[in-house]
């Protein structure tokens, strides 16, 4: 076999220890270990076995991997042909992230999906992240649902300055908190975001009002606002932001938009860059 999917099995570190003994004698190129309660110790076992096989895609998302595991991942990545990595990063203190990229191994990965938990990367973490992502495009960046603070935005801005992000996922908390959008604008105004995903966060009219401010300041090409119940009132705030943006594709399905909201859209379409709109309801 070349593909092995063991996601959602609660394998844990002990189970992974036995699994890695088997992996050494396989031809597996794609390995999915998503959501298996794997911690740093398990990553150590895993990286030892993966050095001997040619893994090209590895999914370690939704596990409890901290900075101590990074040194093992770095060593493994420098000796593989991996092209896709799914990873959740949990920080425990400022600067821990430096272990993740101490050897710049991630720079050769073409398809990296990252979830940043706690959003507390700190100044040292920001410096190391920025150094790592200078020469690669991030396929997907997810900020977890914890509230942002002013310092978080500052460090995120430094970490992802001039970075190409194919998809940025925001949460309800980021948009609706006091000053949340201002922090997000500060964090990503110098990034290139192909798709902004706010799918099913239920931000409603108030959230769209804030989000419109983000769209005025940050370059986005594709906007997913499905299942947010923004209604006609929300379109009143969103339409002006769309008119002067670079957005070409927008998904407004199941957003309770009726005749009045459609009229707001129609008024700005002729002078916008929009090519496709989904208004399925």
C-alpha positions in Angstrom: 0.0 0.0 0.0 1.0 3.6 -0.6 -1.7 5.4 1.4 -2.5 4.9 5.1 -5.3 6.8 6.8 -5.4 6.2 10.6 -7.1 9.5 11.5 -9.3 9.8 14.6 -8.2 6.6 16.2 -6.7 7.9 19.5 -3.5 6.0 18.8 -1.5 8.0 21.3 2.3 7.8 21.8 2.3 4.1 22.8 0.3 3.1 19.8 2.5 5.1 17.5 5.6 3.5 18.9 4.4 0.1 17.6 3.1 1.5 14.4 6.4 3.0 13.5 8.1 -0.4 13.7 5.7 -1.6 10.9 6.1 1.6 8.8 9.8 0.9 8.2 9.0 -2.0 5.9 6.3 -0.3 3.7 6.1 1.8 0.6 3.7 4.3 2.1 3.9 7.8 0.6 0.8 9.4 2.2 0.2 9.0 6.0 -2.8 10.5 7.8 -2.5 10.6 11.6 -4.9 13.5 12.2 -6.5 13.7 15.7 -4.7 10.8 17.4 -3.6 12.3 20.7 0.0 12.3 19.5 2.4 14.4 21.6 6.0 15.3 21.3 7.2 11.8 22.4 5.2 10.2 19.6 6.7 12.5 17.0 10.1 11.3 18.0 9.2 7.7 17.3 7.5 8.7 14.0 10.4 10.7 12.6 12.8 7.9 13.3 10.8 5.5 11.1 9.9 8.0 8.4 13.6 8.7 7.7 13.6 5.2 6.0 10.6 5.7 3.7 9.7 8.3 1.2 6.7 10.1 2.7 5.4 12.9 0.5 2.3 13.8 2.5 2.0 13.8 6.3 -1.1 15.0 8.3 -0.4 15.6 12.0 -3.2 18.1 12.5 -5.4 18.2 15.6 -2.7 16.5 17.7 -1.0 18.0 20.8 2.4 18.7 19.2 4.5 21.3 21.0 7.8 22.9 20.4 9.9 20.0 21.7 8.7 17.9 18.7 10.0 20.5 16.2 13.6 19.4 16.4 12.6 15.9 15.4 10.4 17.2 12.5 13.2 19.4 11.3 15.6 16.6 11.2 13.2 14.3 9.3 12.1 17.0 6.8 15.7 17.7 5.8 16.0 14.1 4.6 12.7 13.6 2.9 10.9 14.6 -0.3 7.8 15.7 1.5 5.6 18.1 -0.4 2.5 18.4 1.9 2.5 18.9 5.7 -0.6 19.5 7.9 0.5 20.7 11.3 -1.1 22.4 14.4 1.4 24.5 16.4 0.8 24.9 20.1 3.0 27.5 21.8 3.9 27.3 25.5 6.0 30.4 25.8 7.6 33.2 23.7 10.3 31.9 21.4 9.4 28.2 21.4 8.7 28.4 17.7 12.3 28.8 16.9 12.8 25.1 17.3 10.4 24.5 14.5 12.4 26.2 11.9 15.9 26.1 13.3 17.2 24.3 10.2 14.8 26.0 7.7 13.6 22.5 6.6 10.1 23.7 5.9 11.2 25.9 3.1 11.2 23.0 0.7 7.6 22.0 1.3 5.2 23.2 -1.4 1.9 22.7 0.4 1.9 23.6 4.1 -1.3 23.8 6.2 -0.8 25.5 9.6 -3.1 26.1 12.5 -1.7 28.5 15.1 -3.2 27.7 18.5 -3.4 30.4 21.2 -2.2 33.0 18.7 0.6 33.8 21.2 3.7 33.6 19.1 5.7 36.4 20.7 8.4 38.5 19.2 10.9 35.7 18.8 8.3 33.4 17.3 7.4 36.1 14.8 11.0 36.5 13.7 11.5 32.8 13.2 8.2 32.3 11.4 8.9 35.2 9.0 12.3 33.8 8.2 10.7 30.4 7.4 7.9 31.7 5.2 9.9 34.1 3.1 10.3 31.7 0.2 7.2 29.5 0.4 3.5 29.9 -0.1 1.2 28.8 2.7 -1.7 26.7 1.4 -3.8 27.3 4.5 -3.4 29.4 7.6 -5.9 29.0 10.4 -5.9 31.1 13.5 -7.7 29.4 16.3 -10.8 30.9 17.9 -9.1 32.6 20.9 -9.3 36.4 20.9 -6.5 38.4 19.5 -4.7 41.1 21.4 -2.8 44.1 20.2 0.6 42.3 20.7 -0.7 39.2 18.8 -1.5 41.3 15.8 1.9 42.9 15.9 3.7 39.6 16.0 1.5 38.0 13.3 2.1 41.0 11.1 5.8 40.5 11.4 5.6 36.7 11.0 3.6 36.8 7.7 4.7 40.1 6.1 4.9 39.7 2.3 3.8 36.0 2.6 1.5 34.5 0.1 -1.4 32.8 1.8 -3.7 30.7 -0.4 -6.4 30.5 2.3 -6.8 32.4 5.6 -9.4 31.1 8.0 -10.9 33.5 10.6 -13.3 32.9 13.4 -16.3 34.7 14.9 -14.2 35.7 17.9 -11.6 37.5 15.7 -14.2 39.6 13.9 -16.6 40.3 16.7 -14.2 41.2 19.6 -13.5 44.8 20.4 -10.8 46.0 18.0 -10.6 42.5 16.4 -10.7 43.7 12.8 -8.2 46.5 13.5 -5.8 43.8 14.8 -6.4 41.6 11.7 -5.8 44.5 9.3 -2.6 45.2 11.1 -1.6 41.6 11.0 -2.2 40.9 7.3 -2.1 44.2 5.4 1.3 43.3 3.9 0.3 39.7 3.1 -1.1 38.4 -0.2 -4.3 36.4 0.6 -6.0 34.5 -2.2 -9.0 33.3 -0.2 -10.5 34.6 3.0 -12.7 31.9 4.6 -15.2 33.1 7.2 -17.5 30.2 6.4 -20.3 29.4 8.9 -19.1 31.7 11.7 -22.5 33.4 12.0 -21.1 36.9 12.1 -24.4 38.4 10.9 -24.9 42.1 10.2 -22.6 43.5 12.9 -19.8 41.2 11.9 -20.0 42.1 8.2 -19.8 45.7 9.1 -16.4 45.0 10.8 -15.3 42.7 8.0 -15.9 45.3 5.4 -13.2 47.4 7.0 -10.8 44.5 6.7 -11.6 44.1 3.0 -10.9 47.8 2.4 -7.4 47.4 3.7 -6.3 43.9 2.8 -6.0 42.4 -0.7 -8.3 39.4 -1.1 -9.3 37.6 -4.3 -11.8 35.0 -3.1 -14.3 35.6 -0.2 -16.3 32.8 1.4 -19.1 34.1 3.6 -21.5 31.2 3.4 -23.8 30.5 6.3 -23.3 33.8 8.1 -26.9 35.1 7.9 -25.8 38.6 7.0 -29.1 39.5 5.4 -29.9 42.6 3.3 -28.7 44.9 6.1 -25.3 43.3 6.0 -25.1 43.7 2.3 -25.5 47.4 2.7 -22.1 47.5 4.5 -20.4 44.8 2.4 -21.2 46.1 -1.1 -19.1 49.3 -0.9 -16.1 47.3 0.3 -16.5 44.9 -2.6 -16.7 47.7 -5.2 -13.2 48.9 -4.6 -11.6 45.5 -3.8 -9.7 42.9 -5.9 -12.3 40.2 -5.1 -13.3 38.2 -8.1 -15.2 35.3 -6.5 -17.6 35.6 -3.6 -19.8 33.0 -1.9 -22.9 34.4 -0.2 -24.9 31.2 -0.1 -27.4 30.7 2.7 -26.9 34.3 3.9 -30.5 35.4 3.9 -30.0 37.9 1.1 -33.2 38.9 -0.6 -34.3 41.5 -3.1 -32.9 44.6 -1.3 -29.5 42.9 -0.7 -29.3 41.8 -4.3 -30.0 45.4 -5.4 -26.9 46.6 -3.3 -24.8 44.0 -5.2 -26.2 44.9 -8.6 -25.3 48.5 -8.1 -21.6 47.8 -7.6 -21.1 44.9 -10.1 -20.4 47.0 -13.2 -17.5 48.8 -11.6 -16.1 45.9 -9.6 -13.7 43.0 -10.5 -16.3 40.3 -9.4 -16.6 37.4 -11.9 -18.7 35.0 -9.9 -21.2 35.2 -7.0 -23.0 32.4 -5.3 -26.4 33.5 -3.9 -27.9 30.1 -3.3 -30.5 30.2 -0.6 
